[in-house]
Amino acid sequence: ARGGVQPVVHVTANGDTRADVPVGQPVALTVIAETPDAGGTITKVEWDFDGSGAFAGSEPVDGTQRRLVATATHTYETPGTYFVTARVSAHRDGDVTTPFRQLSNVASARIVVA
């Protein structure tokens, strides 16, 4: 119905779009991603755990899936509000090695650490 080509991405922290946790408690992160019919297959899943724009974590993908669920765990040692973001890329031919024609989309969840 969208007619787009970017992956559709949803992120949760402890099962919701917002998690309130104490300092030092691990947070369970989940990304659900799916490509539309014209979007090819998923070629990359990257995590930015603190909202800094630095995607330091990644999930292994082989470029064959149109839909995937990936999980990660992260622990926050400093109180504050964090926006964990997953960036998912797709390629029409499923090429995980090329930097060209990768279409990306992002989604975030809020984590409040007290």
C-alpha positions in Angstrom: 0.0 0.0 0.0 2.9 2.3 0.7 4.5 1.9 -2.7 7.9 2.7 -1.1 11.2 0.9 -1.2 12.8 1.6 2.2 12.6 -1.1 4.9 9.9 -0.7 7.5 11.6 -0.7 11.0 10.2 -1.0 14.5 12.3 -0.9 17.7 11.3 -1.9 21.3 13.1 -1.7 24.6 12.0 -4.3 27.1 9.0 -5.0 24.8 7.7 -1.4 24.5 8.7 1.9 22.8 9.8 3.2 26.2 11.6 1.5 29.1 12.3 2.9 32.6 15.2 1.1 34.2 17.6 1.5 37.0 21.3 2.2 36.4 23.1 -1.0 35.6 20.1 -3.1 34.6 20.4 -4.7 31.1 17.8 -3.6 28.6 16.5 -6.1 26.0 16.3 -4.5 22.6 14.4 -5.8 19.6 14.2 -4.6 16.0 11.6 -5.9 13.6 12.3 -5.0 10.0 10.6 -5.8 6.7 11.2 -4.7 3.1 8.3 -3.9 0.8 7.9 -5.8 -2.5 10.2 -3.5 -4.5 12.7 -3.1 -1.6 14.9 -6.2 -2.1 16.3 -7.9 1.0 17.8 -6.7 4.2 21.6 -6.3 4.0 22.5 -4.5 7.3 21.2 -4.0 10.8 23.1 -1.5 13.0 22.5 -0.2 16.6 23.1 3.2 18.1 22.7 2.5 21.8 22.9 6.1 23.1 21.5 8.4 20.4 24.9 9.8 19.5 24.7 8.9 15.9 27.5 6.4 16.2 26.2 3.0 15.1 28.6 0.9 17.1 26.8 -2.4 17.1 25.6 -4.6 14.2 23.8 -7.8 13.6 25.0 -10.4 11.1 22.8 -10.7 8.0 23.3 -12.6 4.8 21.1 -10.6 2.4 18.5 -13.2 1.8 15.7 -12.1 4.2 12.9 -9.7 3.5 11.8 -9.8 7.1 13.9 -10.3 10.3 13.8 -10.0 14.0 17.1 -9.2 15.7 17.8 -8.7 19.4 20.5 -7.0 21.5 21.1 -6.3 25.1 22.7 -3.1 26.4 23.4 -1.8 29.9 23.4 1.9 30.8 25.8 2.9 33.7 24.8 6.6 33.8 21.3 8.1 34.6 19.6 9.9 31.7 17.3 9.5 28.8 18.7 7.6 25.8 17.2 7.0 22.4 18.4 3.6 21.1 18.1 3.5 17.3 18.3 0.7 14.8 19.3 1.5 11.2 18.3 -1.2 8.7 19.5 -1.2 5.1 18.2 -3.1 2.1 19.5 -3.7 -1.4 17.4 -4.7 -4.4 19.8 -7.6 -5.2 20.7 -8.4 -1.5 24.3 -7.4 -1.9 25.7 -7.1 1.6 29.1 -5.9 0.4 28.3 -3.0 -1.9 28.1 0.5 -0.5 26.0 1.6 -3.5 22.1 1.6 -3.7 21.7 0.7 -0.1 18.3 2.0 1.1 18.1 2.7 4.9 15.5 3.5 7.5 15.6 4.0 11.2 13.4 3.6 14.3 14.0 4.4 18.0 12.9 3.5 21.5 13.3 5.7 24.5 15.1 4.4 27.6 15.0 6.4 30.8 17.7 5.4 33.3 17.4 6.5 36.9 
